[in-house]
Amino acid sequence: MPLFAALIYAPDSAHAPDATPEDIKECDDHAGELLAADSMLVAYALTPREYAVSVRVEGSTPGPFVDTGQIVAGFYVIEATDLDEAVRIAATNPVARTPGSGVEVRPVHSGGVIRAPRE
């Protein structure tokens, strides 16, 4: 079955210091729904923007790659029959309903797990 990456764009990570318990629960509940539907293969929430470093040929700078007010706050990989189904799945993400945030869905071209993380 085809794989799709769902890139979560938001003003900051759901796990930022000012994230409320309700924010975190809403994200966790959504992840639980995707797991129950057997749609999600992997998911990662990223740290808040102040931990980002952008690396360029011109040199490294603190912060996200492009400061548009949104950052890649996380991503997950889902299985879906086609792009339309992947978009329907991604549209259930709470971030997709949050002003100033969104979810970008892109087909995965290639790749996969290379090895398990070190302990």
ChimeraX attribute file (.defattr): number of C-alpha atoms within 10 A of each C-alpha:
attribute: neighborCount
match mode: 1-to-1
recipient: residues
	/A:1	8
	/A:2	13
	/A:3	21
	/A:4	26
	/A:5	22
	/A:6	25
	/A:7	19
	/A:8	24
	/A:9	21
	/A:10	21
	/A:11	19
	/A:12	22
	/A:13	21
	/A:14	23
	/A:15	17
	/A:16	16
	/A:17	10
	/A:18	10
	/A:19	12
	/A:20	12
	/A:21	10
	/A:22	9
	/A:23	14
	/A:24	14
	/A:25	12
	/A:26	16
	/A:27	17
	/A:28	11
	/A:29	13
	/A:30	15
	/A:31	18
	/A:32	13
	/A:33	15
	/A:34	17
	/A:35	14
	/A:36	10
	/A:37	9
	/A:38	11
	/A:39	17
	/A:40	21
	/A:41	13
	/A:42	12
	/A:43	14
	/A:44	10
	/A:45	15
	/A:46	19
	/A:47	17
	/A:48	19
	/A:49	19
	/A:50	11
	/A:51	10
	/A:52	15
	/A:53	13
	/A:54	12
	/A:55	13
	/A:56	9
	/A:57	5
	/A:58	6
	/A:59	7
	/A:60	11
	/A:61	12
	/A:62	12
	/A:63	16
	/A:64	19
	/A:65	15
	/A:66	9
	/A:67	10
	/A:68	8
	/A:69	12
	/A:70	18
	/A:71	23
	/A:72	23
	/A:73	23
	/A:74	19
	/A:75	19
	/A:76	18
	/A:77	21
	/A:78	25
	/A:79	20
	/A:80	19
	/A:81	11
	/A:82	13
	/A:83	16
	/A:84	11
	/A:85	13
	/A:86	23
	/A:87	17
	/A:88	12
	/A:89	18
	/A:90	24
	/A:91	17
	/A:92	14
	/A:93	21
	/A:94	16
	/A:95	20
	/A:96	17
	/A:97	12
	/A:98	10
	/A:99	9
	/A:100	12
	/A:101	19
	/A:102	22
	/A:103	24
	/A:104	16
	/A:105	23
	/A:106	15
	/A:107	17
	/A:108	15
	/A:109	9
	/A:110	6
	/A:111	6
	/A:112	6
	/A:113	6
	/A:114	6
	/A:115	6
	/A:116	6
	/A:117	6
	/A:118	4
	/A:119	3
